[in-house]
Every structure is written in structure tokens, then in C-alpha cells.
Amino acid sequence: MSKTTNFLKKPSFSLCFSYSFSHSASQPVHSVYDLTTCIGSLQACARHKSLSKGKQIHSYMITNGFLCSPLSITSLINMYSKCNQMDDAVSTFNCKFHDHNVFAYNAVIAGFAANGLARYGFEFYKRMRLTGVVPDKFTFPCVIRTCCGVVVEVRKIHALVNKLGLELDVYVGSALVNRYLKFGLVEEAQKLFEELPSRDVVLWNAMVNGFAQIGHFDEALVVFRIMGEEGVVPSRFTVTGVLSIFAVMGDFNNGRAVHGFAMKMGYDSHFEVSNALIDMYGKCKCTGDSLNIFEMMIKKDIYSWNSIIAVHEQCDYHDETLRLFDRMLRAGIRPDLVTITIVVPVCSHLAALMHGREIHGYMIKYGLGMEDVNEEDINDVLMTNAVMDMYAKCGSMRNACMVFDKMKNKDVASWNIMIMGYGMHGNANKALDMFSRMCEAQIHVDEVTFVGVLFACSHAGLVSEGRELLTQMKSKYGVLPTIEHYTCVVDMLGRAGHLEEAFELVQNMPIQANPVVWRALLAACRLHRNSGIAKIAALKLMELDPGHSGNYVLTSNIFVETGQYEEVLEVRHTMRQHDVKKAPGCSWTELKDGVHAFINGDRAHPKANFIYAELDSLTARLREHGYVPHL
């Protein structure tokens, strides 16, 4: 659904025309049973999100003149809302052949709230008030959900609730408590909670989940404890709220205890509880437990797939993340914007260009975050930036440039991605040209921009340009150089062979050098076989970061290349003393059947024998042409 849809427009021509046509004809006599059957069928369509069947029933009701009943209209609105078709829901509401009563308004407002279109729901509420329709106890819980970021509107609604005598209704009270907590108005929420004479599990959930959503975890757990002391049995929504707390806290033991309670109560068979358990175990780095719960689910919805995919992505299991995504597609589950947001960066990490292109095509086809690139929508810009970053990191700057050029509203991150992409692939001239265009467009450059341009200068050997940019950062552009910028310049000078100048910069820069800076200097020493400065850098690294294997490997390689074998033995001895082990090298390649990861010396791949045979064959052919391996 397009975000620009005007939901307050007049009814669509097709619906009103067909209705007026059938209404003008002689209407057949129909029984109450027929109308009741239609309404029951619409409710079933709403439950199962069966849009096509619902539209057939709608046509039948128009033909037989069943739309004179307010219950018919409400049922149709509800069906379209549950099927995520708010255009049709509003068109049904706007047809002039029925009274716009409180039930119809409630159905539309609830639909907007459920579909994440809060602003339109609140507009309908204001329209309802202007037309003189009095809200009831079913109106307010939905309307309160649509008051996003406007405290004064919630207080107005609270006053109207008191005026209408609904202040003791537990559902209205629960909605107000939850909304006050979302605004951080803890005292108002607690006061209202204390005033309500009847406190059922819904109200307690509002307190527990409300505190959890604003990050007040201790208060939420206190309320949860008191809830138990008062003999209120937690519902599955209480369980999901508490699990979300333990997920953020990484509290495995308490999370497992709640899992046991959920199993005892039979809540673990519900989607929302299983999804919360997947998330909790994932946040506690127990991906095996998360996967077990996921696999045990008989039916998996989009949230289940998103949860398990997110768990693997958060634990940096990128290849497994893509495999789960492929499984999701094969299972016939259509990805949503959340899925895409998780998977696109994974393609960047793995340089999985084929997957990235397929996902981009899917986004364009189904309008996920890409159809409104010309509008000032922050989510669309973020999503488009992610796609552009994916193309840049996968080496397809042509595609990245195409996405960039189509964007009407580019933010600073959009420009930074392009600058970094060109720099990463050694095209410094285009990176600097993009930087000039960015300045001409009066986009305020930031720290990330200069990391990109200095990185580009480093990889292209543009030493004078890099020096000048570092000098101008603060004076001309108002950006204070950080450790990342000095690291880029040290790397630039080192690559170009200016080791003395790089060493002097490390010693005299206004920020204390961190291990990354010293490691850049050490890598330059290896490149130019300078063991003198290398020894100083290595000693500093052993002092600052004794657990990093890269320090020992770099230092050892420098001494090997300069023939200082006694120093090599000493470095390896120090490495053993600190119990530092080098992580095995890993590479991956993308084929039509997915991404294949290979670890150094790995024999786990199902086609390992074939792969090694081919590798031996290639090595033999290289040797025939005079290749001698550099050991």
C-alpha cells in the first residue's frame, strides 16, 4: 500500500457505482439466515486473511442488497482491514447508503491502528467527533494507540473518558496506562493504575509491557513479581513482555525459567510466545536453542522466520542467515520490510551479489521501501542506502550508482556510501569527484565522509591530496579529526613508503594512538620490510592489545622476510605464553545454489574431495608454467 494514499478521500467510483446500480433495481427478498451467513463468512475471511473470497462475498452482498445492515458494513470493513486493504475498507465506509455509526468508525480506526497507520486512524477519530458520533468503550483503546508522540491528545482523550463515565473500564484504563508509560509519564500511569478498582491480567500486562518498552526493566520485573504475589496468573502476553526483558538483559537463566512456565501453561504453542523465545535465546547467544524452538513450531508465520533469521544475523552466522532466507522463500512465505532489512546487510558481508540483486528485484516488484524513493521518508532512504551499500561492497559500483542517481532525496549517508565504495575499489578520482559534488550540493560533510575520502587516497597513493584533506578538515569543513582519520593517513603514508613520516605522525598526533593505528604502521613495515620501526610498533601492540593474533602474525612475517629467525621464534613463544591462537582463514563463494563457506584445511564440505582434486590440478598446471609458491 502506498504511503501517500489519501484515506480520507471520497469513496471509490467502482464500489459506489456497483452498489447504487443494485440498490436501484428491485431487490429480492432475503432471509436473516442469508445475511447472517454472509457476515459469518466475512469473519472467517478476516481470520484467514482470505481477500479474494471476501471480495466475492462483498459482490454477492451488493447484488442482493445486504449492505443496508450496519453489521454488514462493519464486517466488510473488518475483513478488508485484516487483509491489509485499508483503501477498500475506507471505500466501504464512505459509501453513502448507510449511517456512519460508532461501530463503523470503530472498525476503521481499529484497522488503521492494526496496520501501523496511526496518523490516519487519529484523523478518522477527529472526523468522528466533528460529525457528532459519540465514542464508546471500544473506540478509546484503539484511538489511544494512534496517539503517537502527542501527549496533549492523550490527556484530552483521558478527559473525555472521564466525562463519558468510562474511567473505570479496565480496557480503556489499560490502554491509557500503556500509552502514558510510552511517553515516559510514569507517575500518571501509576496513579491511573492505582485508581482502577478492578485489575485484571490485561491491566497488569499494560504495566509490565509498558515499563519494558521504555527500558525500565527493574520496574517491569517488580510489577511482574507483585502480580504473582496478588495471585494474578500471567497470560501469554505477560510472558512475551517478560521474555523481551530477559532478551535485552541477556539473562539466560531467568529466560529459561519463564520458558518452563510457558510450557507448563501451554503458552509455548502460540506464535507470539515461540517468537519471543527464539529472540530471547538468540540474544543470549544460544542459537541452537532458538533453532530447536523454530523447528518444533508446526506453523511458522512471517514473524517466526524474521526472528530466526535475525538471530543468526546477530550472531554473525551470515551464510546460515541466507540459507534460512532461501528456506523461507521455498516455504512460500513472502518477505516483508523487516526481512529485507536483515538480509540486505548480510549480502554485503558475504559479497553475495546474486542474492542481493534478487532481493533488490523483489523489493521493486512488491514495493518494499523502494517505491517512494522520491518522497522524504526516512525508512525508504535508509532501505535504499542499504541496497546501495550492498552493491558497493559486492563490487558492483555501476548498480550502486544507478540506485544513487534515482534517489531524489539523498542524505549524507547516501553520499558517504558512494565515496567509500569508489575508494574501496581503488577509484580514488571518482571518490574525490563525488566528494566535490557533495560539497557543491551543500550537503554537510561529517566524520564518515572524511574516512571515505582519506581511505580512497590511501588505496590510490594520493599522498599530497590526503595530507591536504587532513589539514583542511577542521579549518575549512569544521570536522575535528578522529582516530579513524589519523589511521587512514598513517596507512596512506605507510603504503606509499613514507614510514618515517607515518611513525612521526603516530607519535605526535593530538589523540593517543590505539592498537588499530599501530597495526596499520606495522602492516606498512611488513610491506616495505622495515624491521626497525616494526619492533617498536610490535612492542607497543603487545602492551596495548596482547590478545590479538594479528599482531603476532604480522610481526612474525616481518622477521621471516628479513631473515631474523631468532626473533620469529621469540614472537611465537610469546604468542603461546599469552595463549593466543590465530583464527583459521575463511573464504566463501556464491553459486546458484547459495553461498559456500570454506575454512582453511576444511574437509566438511560434501564435495570436499572433488574440490581438493580440482585445486591440486590447478596447482600442478601453475607449476608447469613456472609458478613457485611463496612460503
PAZA-475220 format. One record per residue (C-alpha): x, y, z. Coordinates in steps of 0.05 Angstrom, whole numbers, plus 5000, padded with zeros to 4 digits. Layout:
N
XYZ ...
//
This chain:
631
500050005000 502850674981 504451135039 501551715000 494551424998 489351935020 484951515064 480252095076 478352145002 471452024973 469151314961 471950964901 467751004838 467450254826 464550074895 459450634897 457250544825 456049794833 452349904898 447850454872 446250034810 444049434850 440349874900 436150184846 433849524819 428249134850 431448784910 429948054922 427047844989 432647555031 432447185097 436147355161 439746695152 442846925087 445347575117 447947205179 451546705135 454947275096 457247615160 459846955188 463646825123 466647525125 469147405195 472346755172 475647125114 478347635163 481247095208 484646735150 486247375110 482547095050 481847725009 479347414944 473847034979 471947655019 471248054955 466647524926 462247564987 462248324982 459848274910 454447784930 452148254985 451748844937 447748434886 442748214940 442248884975 445248645041 449149285054 443349635089 445449305154 450549675198 453348995218 454648835144 458649475135 462649355199 464148635179 466548855110 470949405139 473848905189 475148395133 478848895089 482749155149 485048465169 487248345097 491448985099 486949325047 485349985082 483650315015 477849835006 475949895080 475350645075 471550605009 466550135042 465850625100 464951225054 459150935014 453251395028 447850865033 448750745107 449451145171 456551255196 455250995265 460150865322 461250135301 463450325231 468150855258 470950365309 472349855254 476150355211 480150645269 481949945293 484049765223 488750355217 491750205286 492849475268 496049635201 501050135231 497650745201 496551115266 496051815236 490251625191 486651285249 487151915291 484552335233 478451885229 477351965304 477452725295 472552655237 468152225282 468052765336 466453315285 460452925258 457652855329 458452095335 459751935409 465551465421 464450845465 468950405507 471150025444 473350665409 478350915461 483250325465 484450375390 484651135388 489551165445 494250715405 494151215348 496551795391 503851735372 508252275402 502552745422 501752755498 496553305498 491852885454 492252305503 490552765560 484553035520 482152325508 483052165582 478752765600 473352545551 473551835580 472152135649 466652575621 463151975589 463751565653 468451045624 474251175671 473250515707 473350085644 479449635650 480949605575 480750365568 484850435631 489949925606 490750295541 491850965577 496850655626 500850355568 500751005528 502851435588 508650965600 510751005527 511151765536 515251655599 509751935644 510851425699 507251805754 500851885713 500951155694 501850925766 496551395791 491451145740 493450425756 492150535830 485450865817 482550285777 478549845825 478749225781 485748995760 485548415713 491348105676 490448605618 491849185664 497848845696 500548695626 499849435608 504449605667 509549045654 509949145579 509649905585 515649925631 519249415587 518149835524 521350455554 527350065582 525250085656 526749345664 527449345740 520649675749 517549195700 520248595738 517848885804 510848955776 511348235750 513247995819 507548375853 502848105801 504647395823 504047575897 496947835884 495047165853 494147425782 496046865733 500547145677 497747085607 501846935545 502447685533 505547755602 510447205583 512447555518 513548205554 518047895608 521847485556 523348135518 526548405581 530947795592 532747815518 535448525524 538948355590 541847715562 539147355624 539346635602 537446315669 531146735682 529246685609 529645925613 525345945677 520046335641 520545835583 518945285634 512945675659 510445785588 510945035573 507244875638 501545345618 501445125546 503345815521 509345575481 504645335426 502746055409 506346435355 508047045397 510946635454 515146195408 517746805372 519547145438 523246515460 527046495394 529047215405 530947115478 535446515465 538446875405 540147485447 543347015498 547646735440 544146055445 542645975371 541845225378 536045325428 532945845382 533345385323 530344805362 524245215381 523545455310 523844755281 518744505332 513645015310 508244665269 506345315233 511145885223 508846585207 512947165179 514947385250 517746685265 522046695202 524347415216 526147225288 530446625270 533746985211 535347585257 538247125310 543346835261 544947515232 546247805302 550947235317 554747365251 552646695221 551847035154 551846425108 546646075152 542446715151 542046675075 540445935077 534546075124 532246625078 532346145019 528345645061 523346185077 522246325003 521545584987 516345535042 512146045005 512846595058 513247285027 518747715060 516848385089 520849015100 523748735166 526348115129 529548535075 532648995127 536048395159 538248035096 540948615053 546848755101 548348015102 549248025027 554148605038 558248195089 558547585043 559247984978 553347564955 551647974893 546747474862 542647444926 543048194932 540448314862 534747824872 532748174937 533148854903 528648604847 523748324898 523548994933 522049364868 516748844848 513048874914 514449604932 518449464996 521950105015 523650284943 517250544911 517451204949 524751384937 522552064913 518952214978 522052465042 521051825081 526851645127 525350895124 525550905048 532151285048 535250805099 532950205059 535450494993 542150655026 542649935049 541549684978 546650174951 551649965005 550549234986 552149374913 558349774932 561049234979 559648704927 563849084876 558149304831 559150054832 555150114768 548949864803 550450274865 551050894821 544350734787 540850694854 544251334877 542351724815 534951524821 534551794892 531452474895 532652584970 539752374986 542252435058 549552475080 549851715086 547951645013 553952054991 558551715041 556851025015 558751224944 565251564966 567150955008 565150474952 569550824900 575250864949 574650124968 575349924895 581250374881 577650904842 580151504881 578752014827 571351844827 571251844903 574252544904 569552774849 563652514890 566352904949 566653544907 559553424883 557253324954 560253984976 557154334915 550354044934 551454375002 550853705039 554153785107 560153315107 561652925170 566952475201 564851875159 565652285095 572952425110 574251705129 571851535059 575952045021 582251915062 581351165052 580851294977 587251704978 590751155017 588950594968 590651014907 597151304934 594652034931 599152264988 599153014975 591553024968 590852625033 595453095071 591553695046 584853395066 587353245136 589753965143 583254265117 578453825157 577754285217 579654955186 575354915122 569954395137 569254445212 570353705225 575153515281 579852945260 578752305300 582951685310 579751365247 582251945204 589351905232 589251155220 587551275146 593251775139 598251325174 596150755128 596651225067 603651455086 605850745102 603250455036 606951004998 613450845034 613651465078 614851035141 618751565179 613252085168 607951575187 611751395251 612552125268 605152245259 603451665305 607951955359 605752685353 598352665335 593753005386 589952365400 593151765436 594551225385 590350585393 592249875371 589049985302 593750565286 599850175309 597449565269 596849995206 604050225217 606349505229 602949275164 606749825127 613249595158 611948895131 610349175062 616949555060 621049055103 622849575156 624449155218 626949755258 620250125264 616749455264 619949255330 617549905363 610549815335 610349085356 612449235427 607049765432 601849285406 603848735455 602849255510 596149535485 592948915455 596548275476 590747815457 590248005383 593147455339 594347945281 599848305319 604047665326 602747425255 604748095225 611048145268 613047425254 612147525179 616548155180 622147775216 621447185168 622147645107 628247995136 631547335156 631247465232 629246755251 631046805325 626147385332 620946945296 621746405350 621246925405 614747215376 611646525371 613846365442 610547005468 604246815429 603946145464 605246465532 599146915522 595046315496 593546695431 591046265373 590246505302 583246415275 583445985212 582546355147 575646325117 573146485047 566546395012 563846384942 556846494916 553845984868 546845884842 545145414899 547345904953 553646154989 559045635004 563945785061 570945465065 575545465125 583045345117 584144585116 576644455120 574143765097 566943855120 564144065053 560143505020 564243574956 571043664991 574543104953 572443394886 574544104907 581443894930 582543474868 580944084825 585544514869 591244024861 590144014786 590444784782 596644804826 600144284780 598444694719 601245324752 607744964768 608344744695 608545484677 614045634728 609945824789 613745744855 609445824918 611746374966 612246045035 
//
